[in-house]
């Protein structure tokens, strides 16, 4: 069985812990680039790329504890 890469905002919110509002602000503010982290489906709904979300989340440098 293959894993789902593109999900609707509500499902992305459930999986990532970011609220729907926070995701929408990241999209509108350009924090998440269109075509990479999100895209519009043929029906006009916004889809989030979970693989790219993981890369984005892992891109921030971490401080030593």
C-alpha positions in Angstrom: 0.0 0.0 0.0 1.3 3.4 -0.9 1.4 6.4 1.5 -0.6 9.5 0.7 1.5 12.5 -0.1 -1.1 15.2 -0.7 -3.8 15.8 1.8 -6.5 18.5 2.4 -5.8 21.2 5.0 -8.0 19.6 7.6 -6.1 16.3 7.5 -2.8 18.1 7.4 -3.9 19.9 10.6 -4.7 16.6 12.3 -1.4 15.1 11.3 1.0 18.0 12.0 -0.6 19.7 15.0 -0.8 23.1 13.2 -4.3 24.6 13.2 -6.1 25.1 10.0 -5.7 28.8 10.5 -2.0 28.5 11.0 -1.6 26.5 7.8 -3.7 29.1 5.9 -1.5 31.9 7.2 1.7 30.0 6.2 0.3 29.7 2.7 -1.0 33.3 2.4 2.3 34.7 3.9 4.5 32.7 1.5 6.2 30.7 4.3 5.1 27.6 2.4 5.9 27.9 -1.3 3.1 27.0 -3.8 3.9 23.9 -5.9 6.3 22.5 -3.3 4.5 22.5 0.1 1.0 23.1 -1.2 -1.0 23.3 -4.4 -4.5 23.7 -5.7 -6.2 20.6 -6.8 -8.2 20.6 -10.1 -11.4 21.3 -8.0 -9.7 24.4 -6.5 -9.2 22.9 -3.0 -5.8 23.3 -1.4 -3.6 20.2 -0.8 -0.6 20.0 1.5 2.4 17.8 0.6 3.3 15.9 3.8 6.7 14.8 2.5 7.7 18.4 1.9 6.2 19.4 5.3 8.6 16.9 6.9 11.6 18.4 5.0 10.5 22.0 6.0 10.1 21.0 9.7 13.5 19.3 9.7 15.2 22.3 8.0 15.5 24.5 11.1 18.8 24.2 12.9 18.6 22.7 16.3 20.4 23.9 19.4 22.3 21.5 21.6 20.5 20.7 24.8 
